[in-house]
Amino acid sequence: MDLTRLSASLMYNVKGFSRLNAYTKRIIYQRDVPKGHLAVYVGENSKRRVVIPVTFLDEPLFQGLLRQSEEEFGFDHPMGGLTISCHEDEFFELTSQLHAVL
């Protein structure tokens, strides 16, 4: 399977997961996840819930994190939401770079 196809498949699954999560959690998270954003869980041991713009899903740097998380968790996320396994500091450094670009 080529990288383009893998990336498209991965993005489709993440976006589908996001929509499903939004439907099932709509009442609980309606106030703290603005439209156009997605809640993810970040960290290696204790997971921290972070709200990010969905535009990050199209960025190659962020897609690398998604691939890494897919290898570790597949699509069975123990926190009930998209889980990204990396140091919180690394995640916030990457997202600050993405905020500067976007």
N, CA, C and O atoms as a Tinker XYZ file with bonds, in Angstrom:
   408  protein
     1  N      0.865000   -1.176000    0.000000    73     2
     2  CA     0.000000    0.000000    0.000000    64     1     3
     3  C      0.906000    1.232000    0.000000    63     2     4     5
     4  O      1.826000    1.322000    0.812000    81     3
     5  N      0.656000    2.164000   -0.890000    73     3     6
     6  CA     1.507000    3.337000   -0.958000    64     5     7
     7  C      1.143000    4.342000    0.130000    63     6     8     9
     8  O      0.060000    4.287000    0.714000    81     7
     9  N      2.071000    5.259000    0.387000    73     7    10
    10  CA     1.918000    6.214000    1.481000    64     9    11
    11  C      0.707000    7.123000    1.296000    63    10    12    13
    12  O      0.029000    7.455000    2.268000    81    11
    13  N      0.427000    7.531000    0.047000    73    11    14
    14  CA    -0.717000    8.399000   -0.217000    64    13    15
    15  C     -2.012000    7.696000    0.151000    63    14    16    17
    16  O     -2.891000    8.285000    0.780000    81    15
    17  N     -2.122000    6.454000   -0.238000    73    15    18
    18  CA    -3.331000    5.687000    0.078000    64    17    19
    19  C     -3.458000    5.458000    1.580000    63    18    20    21
    20  O     -4.551000    5.558000    2.138000    81    19
    21  N     -2.332000    5.148000    2.237000    73    19    22
    22  CA    -2.342000    4.958000    3.688000    64    21    23
    23  C     -2.772000    6.247000    4.373000    63    22    24    25
    24  O     -3.602000    6.235000    5.282000    81    23
    25  N     -2.197000    7.357000    3.927000    73    23    26
    26  CA    -2.530000    8.643000    4.534000    64    25    27
    27  C     -4.010000    8.971000    4.353000    63    26    28    29
    28  O     -4.662000    9.428000    5.292000    81    27
    29  N     -4.543000    8.744000    3.156000    73    27    30
    30  CA    -5.960000    9.014000    2.905000    64    29    31
    31  C     -6.839000    8.115000    3.766000    63    30    32    33
    32  O     -7.840000    8.567000    4.322000    81    31
    33  N     -6.466000    6.846000    3.877000    73    31    34
    34  CA    -7.221000    5.900000    4.703000    64    33    35
    35  C     -7.171000    6.303000    6.170000    63    34    36    37
    36  O     -8.183000    6.255000    6.870000    81    35
    37  N     -5.990000    6.698000    6.632000    73    35    38
    38  CA    -5.821000    7.119000    8.014000    64    37    39
    39  C     -6.662000    8.357000    8.306000    63    38    40    41
    40  O     -7.343000    8.424000    9.329000    81    39
    41  N     -6.613000    9.336000    7.407000    73    39    42
    42  CA    -7.377000   10.562000    7.602000    64    41    43
    43  C     -8.874000   10.275000    7.597000    63    42    44    45
    44  O     -9.615000   10.851000    8.393000    81    43
    45  N     -9.328000    9.391000    6.709000    73    43    46
    46  CA   -10.742000    9.030000    6.654000    64    45    47
    47  C    -11.172000    8.422000    7.987000    63    46    48    49
    48  O    -12.225000    8.771000    8.520000    81    47
    49  N    -10.350000    7.503000    8.532000    73    47    50
    50  CA   -10.690000    6.853000    9.792000    64    49    51
    51  C    -10.686000    7.836000   10.954000    63    50    52    53
    52  O    -11.557000    7.776000   11.822000    81    51
    53  N     -9.707000    8.745000   10.977000    73    51    54
    54  CA    -9.647000    9.732000   12.059000    64    53    55
    55  C    -10.852000   10.663000   11.988000    63    54    56    57
    56  O    -11.476000   10.954000   13.008000    81    55
    57  N    -11.177000   11.126000   10.791000    73    55    58
    58  CA   -12.326000   12.019000   10.650000    64    57    59
    59  C    -13.624000   11.295000   11.006000    63    58    60    61
    60  O    -14.515000   11.882000   11.619000    81    59
    61  N    -13.732000   10.024000   10.622000    73    59    62
    62  CA   -14.907000    9.234000   10.990000    64    61    63
    63  C    -15.004000    9.054000   12.494000    63    62    64    65
    64  O    -16.083000    9.158000   13.078000    81    63
    65  N    -13.859000    8.780000   13.117000    73    63    66
    66  CA   -13.819000    8.633000   14.570000    64    65    67
    67  C    -14.232000    9.943000   15.228000    63    66    68    69
    68  O    -14.972000    9.942000   16.212000    81    67
    69  N    -13.757000   11.052000   14.688000    73    67    70
    70  CA   -14.085000   12.363000   15.231000    64    69    71
    71  C    -15.587000   12.607000   15.168000    63    70    72    73
    72  O    -16.183000   13.076000   16.137000    81    71
    73  N    -16.207000   12.287000   14.016000    73    71    74
    74  CA   -17.656000   12.485000   13.884000    64    73    75
    75  C    -18.409000   11.589000   14.855000    63    74    76    77
    76  O    -19.345000   12.042000   15.513000    81    75
    77  N    -18.012000   10.320000   14.952000    73    75    78
    78  CA   -18.670000    9.391000   15.867000    64    77    79
    79  C    -18.528000    9.875000   17.300000    63    78    80    81
    80  O    -19.493000    9.868000   18.065000    81    79
    81  N    -17.322000   10.294000   17.661000    73    79    82
    82  CA   -17.084000   10.790000   19.012000    64    81    83
    83  C    -17.928000   12.037000   19.283000    63    82    84    85
    84  O    -18.461000   12.206000   20.379000    81    83
    85  N    -18.044000   12.894000   18.293000    73    83    86
    86  CA   -18.841000   14.110000   18.459000    64    85    87
    87  C    -20.309000   13.771000   18.702000    63    86    88    89
    88  O    -20.963000   14.397000   19.537000    81    87
    89  N    -20.824000   12.786000   17.979000    73    87    90
    90  CA   -22.229000   12.407000   18.169000    64    89    91
    91  C    -22.465000   11.797000   19.544000    63    90    92    93
    92  O    -23.451000   12.118000   20.208000    81    91
    93  N    -21.554000   10.911000   19.977000    73    91    94
    94  CA   -21.777000   10.224000   21.247000    64    93    95
    95  C    -21.491000   11.103000   22.448000    63    94    96    97
    96  O    -22.040000   10.869000   23.525000    81    95
    97  N    -20.656000   12.096000   22.292000    73    95    98
    98  CA   -20.281000   12.953000   23.407000    64    97    99
    99  C    -20.850000   14.358000   23.294000    63    98   100   101
   100  O    -20.447000   15.239000   24.054000    81    99
   101  N    -21.766000   14.593000   22.381000    73    99   102
   102  CA   -22.252000   15.939000   22.074000    64   101   103
   103  C    -22.728000   16.689000   23.318000    63   102   104   105
   104  O    -22.366000   17.849000   23.511000    81   103
   105  N    -23.514000   16.059000   24.144000    73   103   106
   106  CA   -24.067000   16.750000   25.314000    64   105   107
   107  C    -22.962000   17.089000   26.310000    63   106   108   109
   108  O    -22.941000   18.190000   26.859000    81   107
   109  N    -22.045000   16.152000   26.546000    73   107   110
   110  CA   -20.993000   16.363000   27.536000    64   109   111
   111  C    -20.023000   17.454000   27.097000    63   110   112   113
   112  O    -19.685000   18.338000   27.885000    81   111
   113  N    -19.569000   17.396000   25.826000    73   111   114
   114  CA   -18.503000   18.280000   25.377000    64   113   115
   115  C    -18.989000   19.450000   24.537000    63   114   116   117
   116  O    -18.178000   20.165000   23.948000    81   115
   117  N    -20.253000   19.649000   24.475000    73   115   118
   118  CA   -20.799000   20.685000   23.615000    64   117   119
   119  C    -20.204000   22.061000   23.947000    63   118   120   121
   120  O    -19.969000   22.858000   23.039000    81   119
   121  N    -19.966000   22.340000   25.183000    73   119   122
   122  CA   -19.506000   23.665000   25.578000    64   121   123
   123  C    -18.006000   23.872000   25.420000    63   122   124   125
   124  O    -17.571000   24.994000   25.158000    81   123
   125  N    -17.200000   22.816000   25.571000    73   123   126
   126  CA   -15.758000   23.039000   25.585000    64   125   127
   127  C    -15.039000   22.642000   24.298000    63   126   128   129
   128  O    -13.824000   22.822000   24.214000    81   127
   129  N    -15.728000   22.115000   23.300000    73   127   130
   130  CA   -15.111000   21.826000   22.008000    64   129   131
   131  C    -15.844000   22.650000   20.959000    63   130   132   133
   132  O    -16.924000   22.272000   20.506000    81   131
   133  N    -15.252000   23.775000   20.576000    73   131   134
   134  CA   -15.915000   24.630000   19.591000    64   133   135
   135  C    -15.978000   23.968000   18.222000    63   134   136   137
   136  O    -15.209000   23.057000   17.918000    81   135
   137  N    -16.891000   24.434000   17.420000    73   135   138
   138  CA   -17.029000   23.929000   16.061000    64   137   139
   139  C    -15.682000   24.095000   15.344000    63   138   140   141
   140  O    -15.020000   25.124000   15.476000    81   139
   141  N    -15.294000   23.081000   14.594000    73   139   142
   142  CA   -14.028000   23.123000   13.869000    64   141   143
   143  C    -12.852000   22.663000   14.701000    63   142   144   145
   144  O    -11.702000   22.840000   14.298000    81   143
   145  N    -13.120000   22.072000   15.866000    73   143   146
   146  CA   -12.065000   21.591000   16.753000    64   145   147
   147  C    -12.313000   20.131000   17.127000    63   146   148   149
   148  O    -13.394000   19.589000   16.898000    81   147
   149  N    -11.302000   19.519000   17.698000    73   147   150
   150  CA   -11.344000   18.109000   18.067000    64   149   151
   151  C    -10.627000   17.939000   19.397000    63   150   152   153
   152  O     -9.572000   18.534000   19.614000    81   151
   153  N    -11.187000   17.139000   20.282000    73   151   154
   154  CA   -10.518000   16.833000   21.548000    64   153   155
   155  C     -9.658000   15.587000   21.358000    63   154   156   157
   156  O    -10.112000   14.587000   20.802000    81   155
   157  N     -8.415000   15.657000   21.824000    73   155   158
   158  CA    -7.502000   14.521000   21.783000    64   157   159
   159  C     -6.908000   14.346000   23.178000    63   158   160   161
   160  O     -6.924000   15.268000   23.993000    81   159
   161  N     -6.387000   13.152000   23.436000    73   159   162
   162  CA    -5.707000   12.876000   24.696000    64   161   163
   163  C     -4.230000   12.701000   24.405000    63   162   164   165
   164  O     -3.851000   11.951000   23.505000    81   163
   165  N     -3.390000   13.401000   25.174000    73   163   166
   166  CA    -1.959000   13.441000   24.911000    64   165   167
   167  C     -1.184000   13.072000   26.166000    63   166   168   169
   168  O     -1.570000   13.429000   27.279000    81   167
   169  N     -0.091000   12.357000   25.973000    73   167   170
   170  CA     0.801000   12.023000   27.082000    64   169   171
   171  C      1.157000   10.563000   27.049000    63   170   172   173
   172  O      0.485000    9.760000   26.401000    81   171
   173  N      2.215000   10.221000   27.747000    73   171   174
   174  CA     2.648000    8.826000   27.763000    64   173   175
   175  C      2.009000    8.048000   28.905000    63   174   176   177
   176  O      1.524000    6.937000   28.692000    81   175
   177  N      2.000000    8.600000   30.094000    73   175   178
   178  CA     1.417000    7.888000   31.231000    64   177   179
   179  C      0.029000    8.419000   31.561000    63   178   180   181
   180  O     -0.971000    7.741000   31.322000    81   179
   181  N     -0.035000    9.613000   32.105000    73   179   182
   182  CA    -1.344000   10.199000   32.357000    64   181   183
   183  C     -1.725000   11.030000   31.141000    63   182   184   185
   184  O     -0.935000   11.843000   30.661000    81   183
   185  N     -2.903000   10.828000   30.662000    73   183   186
   186  CA    -3.354000   11.485000   29.434000    64   185   187
   187  C     -4.035000   12.802000   29.766000    63   186   188   189
   188  O     -4.858000   12.882000   30.677000    81   187
   189  N     -3.675000   13.836000   29.008000    73   187   190
   190  CA    -4.267000   15.159000   29.180000    64   189   191
   191  C     -5.158000   15.451000   27.978000    63   190   192   193
   192  O     -4.746000   15.257000   26.834000    81   191
   193  N     -6.351000   15.906000   28.230000    73   191   194
   194  CA    -7.297000   16.226000   27.155000    64   193   195
   195  C     -6.998000   17.613000   26.617000    63   194   196   197
   196  O     -6.945000   18.585000   27.371000    81   195
   197  N     -6.800000   17.701000   25.283000    73   195   198
   198  CA    -6.449000   18.958000   24.630000    64   197   199
   199  C     -7.380000   19.150000   23.437000    63   198   200   201
   200  O     -7.662000   18.201000   22.706000    81   199
   201  N     -7.848000   20.361000   23.245000    73   199   202
   202  CA    -8.718000   20.680000   22.110000    64   201   203
   203  C     -7.869000   21.354000   21.038000    63   202   204   205
   204  O     -7.195000   22.350000   21.301000    81   203
   205  N     -7.909000   20.796000   19.814000    73   203   206
   206  CA    -7.100000   21.310000   18.710000    64   205   207
   207  C     -7.990000   21.618000   17.505000    63   206   208   209
   208  O     -9.078000   21.054000   17.392000    81   207
   209  N     -7.555000   22.492000   16.613000    73   207   210
   210  CA    -8.320000   22.743000   15.387000    64   209   211
   211  C     -8.254000   21.529000   14.454000    63   210   212   213
   212  O     -7.210000   20.883000   14.357000    81   211
   213  N     -9.346000   21.219000   13.775000    73   211   214
   214  CA    -9.344000   20.083000   12.843000    64   213   215
   215  C     -8.409000   20.327000   11.663000    63   214   216   217
   216  O     -8.032000   19.378000   10.975000    81   215
   217  N     -8.028000   21.576000   11.414000    73   215   218
   218  CA    -7.088000   21.863000   10.325000    64   217   219
   219  C     -5.741000   21.193000   10.560000    63   218   220   221
   220  O     -4.991000   20.974000    9.608000    81   219
   221  N     -5.417000   20.863000   11.815000    73   219   222
   222  CA    -4.173000   20.157000   12.109000    64   221   223
   223  C     -4.142000   18.790000   11.430000    63   222   224   225
   224  O     -3.064000   18.284000   11.119000    81   223
   225  N     -5.303000   18.187000   11.197000    73   223   226
   226  CA    -5.357000   16.851000   10.602000    64   225   227
   227  C     -4.769000   16.800000    9.201000    63   226   228   229
   228  O     -4.370000   15.730000    8.740000    81   227
   229  N     -4.707000   17.936000    8.514000    73   227   230
   230  CA    -4.155000   17.989000    7.169000    64   229   231
   231  C     -2.657000   18.276000    7.147000    63   230   232   233
   232  O     -2.043000   18.232000    6.081000    81   231
   233  N     -2.063000   18.566000    8.283000    73   231   234
   234  CA    -0.655000   18.936000    8.344000    64   233   235
   235  C      0.241000   17.698000    8.465000    63   234   236   237
   236  O     -0.016000   16.833000    9.303000    81   235
   237  N      1.298000   17.605000    7.631000    73   235   238
   238  CA     2.194000   16.439000    7.654000    64   237   239
   239  C      2.814000   16.159000    9.023000    63   238   240   241
   240  O      2.949000   14.996000    9.404000    81   239
   241  N      3.193000   17.193000    9.767000    73   239   242
   242  CA     3.770000   16.970000   11.099000    64   241   243
   243  C      2.771000   16.279000   12.023000    63   242   244   245
   244  O      3.125000   15.356000   12.756000    81   243
   245  N      1.536000   16.730000   11.980000    73   243   246
   246  CA     0.506000   16.143000   12.835000    64   245   247
   247  C      0.151000   14.732000   12.361000    63   246   248   249
   248  O     -0.118000   13.853000   13.180000    81   247
   249  N      0.148000   14.516000   11.053000    73   247   250
   250  CA    -0.138000   13.191000   10.509000    64   249   251
   251  C      0.896000   12.173000   10.969000    63   250   252   253
   252  O      0.578000   10.998000   11.154000    81   251
   253  N      2.146000   12.626000   11.156000    73   251   254
   254  CA     3.174000   11.740000   11.703000    64   253   255
   255  C      2.812000   11.253000   13.092000    63   254   256   257
   256  O      2.990000   10.076000   13.409000    81   255
   257  N      2.302000   12.158000   13.927000    73   255   258
   258  CA     1.852000   11.760000   15.268000    64   257   259
   259  C      0.688000   10.780000   15.186000    63   258   260   261
   260  O      0.611000    9.828000   15.963000    81   259
   261  N     -0.212000   11.017000   14.244000    73   259   262
   262  CA    -1.361000   10.120000   14.086000    64   261   263
   263  C     -0.916000    8.725000   13.672000    63   262   264   265
   264  O     -1.439000    7.728000   14.170000    81   263
   265  N      0.047000    8.655000   12.764000    73   263   266
   266  CA     0.558000    7.342000   12.333000    64   265   267
   267  C      1.199000    6.602000   13.499000    63   266   268   269
   268  O      0.999000    5.400000   13.673000    81   267
   269  N      1.971000    7.335000   14.292000    73   267   270
   270  CA     2.616000    6.746000   15.463000    64   269   271
   271  C      1.566000    6.209000   16.436000    63   270   272   273
   272  O      1.721000    5.115000   16.979000    81   271
   273  N      0.515000    6.969000   16.650000    73   271   274
   274  CA    -0.547000    6.537000   17.554000    64   273   275
   275  C     -1.324000    5.362000   16.984000    63   274   276   277
   276  O     -1.758000    4.481000   17.726000    81   275
   277  N     -1.501000    5.349000   15.661000    73   275   278
   278  CA    -2.194000    4.225000   15.029000    64   277   279
   279  C     -1.398000    2.942000   15.227000    63   278   280   281
   280  O     -1.977000    1.885000   15.479000    81   279
   281  N     -0.066000    3.027000   15.115000    73   279   282
   282  CA     0.769000    1.843000   15.318000    64   281   283
   283  C      0.647000    1.326000   16.744000    63   282   284   285
   284  O      0.648000    0.117000   16.972000    81   283
   285  N      0.543000    2.247000   17.708000    73   283   286
   286  CA     0.476000    1.839000   19.108000    64   285   287
   287  C     -0.920000    1.402000   19.533000    63   286   288   289
   288  O     -1.070000    0.375000   20.196000    81   287
   289  N     -1.944000    2.169000   19.161000    73   287   290
   290  CA    -3.296000    1.909000   19.647000    64   289   291
   291  C     -4.237000    1.345000   18.599000    63   290   292   293
   292  O     -5.294000    0.824000   18.954000    81   291
   293  N     -3.891000    1.430000   17.310000    73   291   294
   294  CA    -4.861000    1.099000   16.273000    64   293   295
   295  C     -5.999000    2.098000   16.391000    63   294   296   297
   296  O     -5.763000    3.294000   16.559000    81   295
   297  N     -7.214000    1.621000   16.305000    73   295   298
   298  CA    -8.350000    2.522000   16.477000    64   297   299
   299  C     -9.145000    2.159000   17.718000    63   298   300   301
   300  O    -10.321000    2.503000   17.835000    81   299
   301  N     -8.495000    1.458000   18.650000    73   299   302
   302  CA    -9.085000    1.143000   19.949000    64   301   303
   303  C     -8.423000    2.063000   20.968000    63   302   304   305
   304  O     -7.381000    1.722000   21.529000    81   303
   305  N     -9.016000    3.217000   21.209000    73   303   306
   306  CA    -8.415000    4.214000   22.071000    64   305   307
   307  C     -8.913000    4.039000   23.500000    63   306   308   309
   308  O    -10.112000    4.136000   23.761000    81   307
   309  N     -7.989000    3.779000   24.428000    73   307   310
   310  CA    -8.385000    3.478000   25.803000    64   309   311
   311  C     -9.081000    4.619000   26.525000    63   310   312   313
   312  O     -9.810000    4.373000   27.486000    81   311
   313  N     -8.884000    5.848000   26.097000    73   311   314
   314  CA    -9.493000    6.989000   26.779000    64   313   315
   315  C    -10.886000    7.303000   26.236000    63   314   316   317
   316  O    -11.566000    8.185000   26.762000    81   315
   317  N    -11.320000    6.594000   25.193000    73   315   318
   318  CA   -12.620000    6.871000   24.611000    64   317   319
   319  C    -12.572000    7.995000   23.587000    63   318   320   321
   320  O    -13.606000    8.376000   23.038000    81   319
   321  N    -11.408000    8.519000   23.328000    73   319   322
   322  CA   -11.188000    9.569000   22.340000    64   321   323
   323  C     -9.861000    9.325000   21.659000    63   322   324   325
   324  O     -9.124000    8.417000   22.044000    81   323
   325  N     -9.551000   10.107000   20.671000    73   323   326
   326  CA    -8.303000    9.960000   19.940000    64   325   327
   327  C     -7.137000   10.180000   20.899000    63   326   328   329
   328  O     -7.022000   11.242000   21.511000    81   327
   329  N     -6.268000    9.168000   21.030000    73   327   330
   330  CA    -5.147000    9.220000   21.954000    64   329   331
   331  C     -3.846000    9.333000   21.180000    63   330   332   333
   332  O     -3.593000    8.550000   20.264000    81   331
   333  N     -3.023000   10.301000   21.544000    73   331   334
   334  CA    -1.730000   10.513000   20.907000    64   333   335
   335  C     -0.658000   10.280000   21.957000    63   334   336   337
   336  O     -0.574000   11.005000   22.948000    81   335
   337  N      0.157000    9.262000   21.728000    73   335   338
   338  CA     1.161000    8.887000   22.704000    64   337   339
   339  C      2.486000    9.577000   22.392000    63   338   340   341
   340  O      3.251000    9.117000   21.544000    81   339
   341  N      2.744000   10.663000   23.072000    73   339   342
   342  CA     4.028000   11.354000   22.999000    64   341   343
   343  C      4.134000   12.230000   24.240000    63   342   344   345
   344  O      3.150000   12.426000   24.953000    81   343
   345  N      5.314000   12.750000   24.495000    73   343   346
   346  CA     5.471000   13.656000   25.630000    64   345   347
   347  C      4.624000   14.899000   25.403000    63   346   348   349
   348  O      4.551000   15.416000   24.288000    81   347
   349  N      3.995000   15.366000   26.449000    73   347   350
   350  CA     3.162000   16.573000   26.338000    64   349   351
   351  C      3.966000   17.749000   25.805000    63   350   352   353
   352  O      3.466000   18.526000   24.993000    81   351
   353  N      5.215000   17.884000   26.259000    73   351   354
   354  CA     6.057000   18.996000   25.801000    64   353   355
   355  C      6.266000   18.950000   24.292000    63   354   356   357
   356  O      6.204000   19.980000   23.620000    81   355
   357  N      6.513000   17.756000   23.760000    73   355   358
   358  CA     6.704000   17.595000   22.318000    64   357   359
   359  C      5.420000   17.952000   21.566000    63   358   360   361
   360  O      5.464000   18.612000   20.528000    81   359
   361  N      4.281000   17.512000   22.098000    73   359   362
   362  CA     2.998000   17.803000   21.465000    64   361   363
   363  C      2.747000   19.308000   21.421000    63   362   364   365
   364  O      2.355000   19.846000   20.385000    81   363
   365  N      2.975000   19.987000   22.548000    73   363   366
   366  CA     2.718000   21.429000   22.599000    64   365   367
   367  C      3.713000   22.208000   21.739000    63   366   368   369
   368  O      3.367000   23.250000   21.182000    81   367
   369  N      4.937000   21.713000   21.630000    73   367   370
   370  CA     5.912000   22.359000   20.737000    64   369   371
   371  C      5.448000   22.241000   19.287000    63   370   372   373
   372  O      5.488000   23.214000   18.534000    81   371
   373  N      5.007000   21.044000   18.903000    73   371   374
   374  CA     4.530000   20.827000   17.535000    64   373   375
   375  C      3.285000   21.658000   17.246000    63   374   376   377
   376  O      3.191000   22.285000   16.190000    81   375
   377  N      2.333000   21.669000   18.170000    73   375   378
   378  CA     1.106000   22.432000   17.919000    64   377   379
   379  C      1.362000   23.935000   17.907000    63   378   380   381
   380  O      0.672000   24.668000   17.198000    81   379
   381  N      2.327000   24.398000   18.667000    73   379   382
   382  CA     2.649000   25.827000   18.611000    64   381   383
   383  C      3.255000   26.181000   17.267000    63   382   384   385
   384  O      3.009000   27.269000   16.746000    81   383
   385  N      4.052000   25.270000   16.691000    73   383   386
   386  CA     4.586000   25.479000   15.339000    64   385   387
   387  C      3.450000   25.524000   14.317000    63   386   388   389
   388  O      3.458000   26.354000   13.408000    81   387
   389  N      2.481000   24.636000   14.471000    73   387   390
   390  CA     1.355000   24.600000   13.548000    64   389   391
   391  C      0.490000   25.846000   13.693000    63   390   392   393
   392  O     -0.001000   26.376000   12.696000    81   391
   393  N      0.300000   26.315000   14.915000    73   391   394
   394  CA    -0.470000   27.551000   15.109000    64   393   395
   395  C      0.224000   28.725000   14.418000    63   394   396   397
   396  O     -0.440000   29.597000   13.856000    81   395
   397  N      1.557000   28.749000   14.459000    73   395   398
   398  CA     2.306000   29.849000   13.836000    64   397   399
   399  C      2.172000   29.817000   12.313000    63   398   400   401
   400  O      2.124000   30.865000   11.669000    81   399
   401  N      2.112000   28.608000   11.740000    73   399   402
   402  CA     2.014000   28.447000   10.289000    64   401   403
   403  C      0.594000   28.761000    9.812000    63   402   404   405
   404  O      0.409000   29.399000    8.776000    81   403
   405  N     -0.398000   28.313000   10.569000    73   403   406
   406  CA    -1.784000   28.485000   10.146000    64   405   407
   407  C     -2.223000   29.841000   10.581000    63   406   408
   408  O     -3.366000   30.227000   10.339000    81   407
